[in-house]
Amino acid sequence: MVIKTRDFGEQDVSEDKIISFPNGIFAFEDEHRFIMLSPLGDDVYPAWLQSVDNENLCFIVFDPCQIVSDYSVTADEESLAAAQFGKDSQPHYLTLAVVPEDYKDTTVNLKSPILVNSEKMLAAQTIAAENYPIKFPIFKKAEVPQTEKPFKEGN
């Protein structure tokens, strides 16, 4: 099928790649069908989580495990049930990004990840029981070394 996107124009997507969100995404509960788009290839982040039904609704997402190596969340039962996770299922996590004009100030929401059931192409957003930040900076700020004396000409 062909969908219209905000950032990539028309895209030909396979219907089996559509991720269904039975409960939508926080603040977008009426949006249920999304597709992952990545200009650099599958499983390369950042990626775009594009609504299939609303060309102007698109989120930039990251794999939080690539940002925080031991990232893991305890999800609520409602989220796990919505994405039909079994007892032995391991979710693939996505985290929504906020990318300001200066991309170096990009943050991700580690507190409210998206849990993706890749086998069933179902997903749900949850609130992690763990104490993760809502705005986690993904780029480290360069430390500016402090000099003991300001530079003066002739020194």
C-alpha positions in Angstrom: 0.0 0.0 0.0 1.1 3.6 -0.5 1.0 6.0 2.4 1.7 9.7 2.5 4.3 10.9 5.0 5.4 14.2 6.4 9.1 13.8 5.9 9.5 11.2 3.1 6.6 11.9 0.7 4.7 8.9 -0.6 6.1 5.5 0.6 5.2 2.0 -0.6 4.8 -0.1 2.5 3.9 -3.7 3.1 0.8 -4.2 5.2 2.6 -6.8 7.3 5.0 -4.1 8.5 2.2 -2.0 10.1 2.5 -1.9 13.9 -0.9 -1.7 15.6 -1.4 0.2 18.8 -4.7 -0.9 20.3 -4.6 1.9 22.9 -2.9 4.5 20.7 0.1 6.5 21.9 -0.2 8.9 24.9 -2.1 12.0 23.8 -2.8 10.3 20.4 -5.2 7.6 21.6 -7.2 7.7 18.3 -4.1 6.8 16.2 -3.6 3.0 16.0 -1.6 2.2 12.9 2.1 3.1 12.4 5.0 2.1 10.3 8.7 2.4 11.1 10.7 4.2 8.5 14.5 4.6 8.6 16.4 6.2 5.8 19.6 4.4 6.8 18.0 0.9 6.8 16.1 -1.4 9.1 16.9 -1.4 12.8 19.1 1.8 12.4 18.2 4.6 14.7 16.9 7.2 14.8 13.9 6.0 13.0 10.5 7.6 12.2 7.3 6.1 13.6 4.9 7.4 11.0 1.1 7.2 11.3 -0.4 5.3 8.4 -3.6 7.3 8.6 -2.3 10.8 9.3 0.6 12.0 7.2 1.4 14.8 9.6 1.8 12.6 12.6 5.3 11.3 13.0 7.6 10.6 15.9 11.3 10.2 15.9 12.3 7.2 18.0 15.4 5.6 19.3 16.2 2.2 20.8 16.8 3.1 24.4 19.0 0.0 24.9 21.5 1.7 22.5 21.5 4.8 24.8 21.4 3.1 28.2 23.0 -0.4 28.0 21.0 -2.0 30.9 17.7 -0.4 30.0 14.8 -2.5 31.1 11.3 -1.7 32.4 8.6 -3.2 34.4 5.5 -2.6 32.4 1.9 -2.5 33.7 -0.4 -5.5 32.9 -2.7 -3.4 30.7 0.2 -2.5 28.4 1.5 -6.0 28.2 -2.0 -7.3 27.5 -2.7 -4.7 24.8 0.4 -5.9 22.9 -0.4 -9.5 23.6 2.9 -10.4 25.3 3.2 -13.9 26.7 5.1 -14.8 29.8 8.3 -15.5 27.9 7.9 -12.7 25.4 10.6 -10.0 25.4 9.5 -6.6 24.2 11.5 -4.5 21.8 11.7 -1.0 23.3 11.3 2.3 21.5 11.6 5.7 23.1 10.2 8.9 21.8 12.6 11.8 21.1 12.2 15.5 21.3 14.5 17.1 18.7 14.9 20.8 19.1 16.4 23.2 16.5 19.8 22.4 17.9 19.8 18.6 17.5 22.6 18.3 20.1 19.9 19.1 22.7 17.8 16.1 21.7 16.2 14.2 24.6 14.4 10.9 24.8 11.6 9.9 27.2 12.9 6.8 29.0 10.0 6.9 31.5 7.3 6.1 28.9 8.7 3.6 26.4 6.8 1.9 23.6 6.8 -1.9 24.0 6.8 -3.6 20.6 5.7 -7.2 20.1 7.5 -7.9 16.8 6.0 -11.3 16.4 2.4 -10.0 16.4 3.2 -6.4 15.2 1.4 -5.0 18.2 2.6 -2.2 20.5 1.7 -0.3 23.6 3.1 2.7 25.4 3.6 2.2 29.1 4.9 4.1 32.1 7.9 2.4 33.5 7.9 1.5 37.2 11.6 2.3 37.3 12.7 5.8 38.0 13.9 6.8 34.5 13.8 10.5 33.4 11.3 11.9 31.0 13.9 14.1 29.3 17.2 12.2 29.0 19.9 13.9 26.8 21.3 11.6 24.2 24.4 13.7 23.4 26.9 14.4 26.1 27.8 18.0 26.5 31.5 18.8 26.0 33.1 19.9 29.2 34.7 23.3 28.8 38.0 23.3 30.8 38.3 26.1 33.3 41.5 27.9 33.3 42.9 29.4 36.4 43.8 32.7 34.8 42.0 34.3 31.9 44.1 34.6 28.8 45.8 37.9 28.4 47.8 39.1 25.5 51.5 39.1 26.2 51.5 36.2 28.6 
